[in-house]
Amino acid sequence: MLKKIDHLGIAVHSLEQAKELYENILGLTCEKVEEIASQKVRTAFYSIGDTHIELLEPTADDSPVAKFLSSKGEGIHHIAYKTDDITSQLANAKEQGCKLIHEEPIIGAGNKLVAFLHPKSTHGVLTEFCSEEKA
C-alpha cells in the first residue's frame, strides 16, 4: 500500500532564511509556498529526484511546528509516505496498535489527504501518510 517516500518535513524558524540554503547552496528551485491555516504553518516545497523536501514555518506560537521548534530546534520534523489507500493504511496501523494523531485524513499541503501517526508508536519518528485520493 505504501508507494514511496513522498517528502521529508523540515521545521525551520524562517522560510526566507532556510530558502537561501536550499536555493543558493543546494541549487534547488522552490516549487511553491503555501499556507495551511488549519495546521498553522507555511510550507515551501522543493523536488529532488522523485522526493520532495517540505520546509515548515509556524504561523502561530501554538502550532505543532512551533512546539517542535521550541523543544527540539530546527531539523527533520516528519517523514511522509505516499499511499494509494490512506484509509486502509490508517486502519491497519491502528489495528497493529499504533497510536494515531488523526483517526481520519485531513486536508494538508497541496490539497492532499494526510494523517499522522504518533512518534511514541513509531520509534520516535513523526510519520505521515499522504494520498491524492478523495475522501
PyMOL commands that set and color helices and strands:
alter all, ss='L'
color gray80, all
select helices_A, chain A and resi 15-25+37-39+64-72+86-95+109-111+119-121
alter helices_A, ss='H'
color red, helices_A
select strands_A, chain A and resi 2-11+30-36+41-48+51-58+75-83+106-107+113-117+127-131
alter strands_A, ss='S'
color yellow, strands_A
deselect
rebuild
show_as cartoon
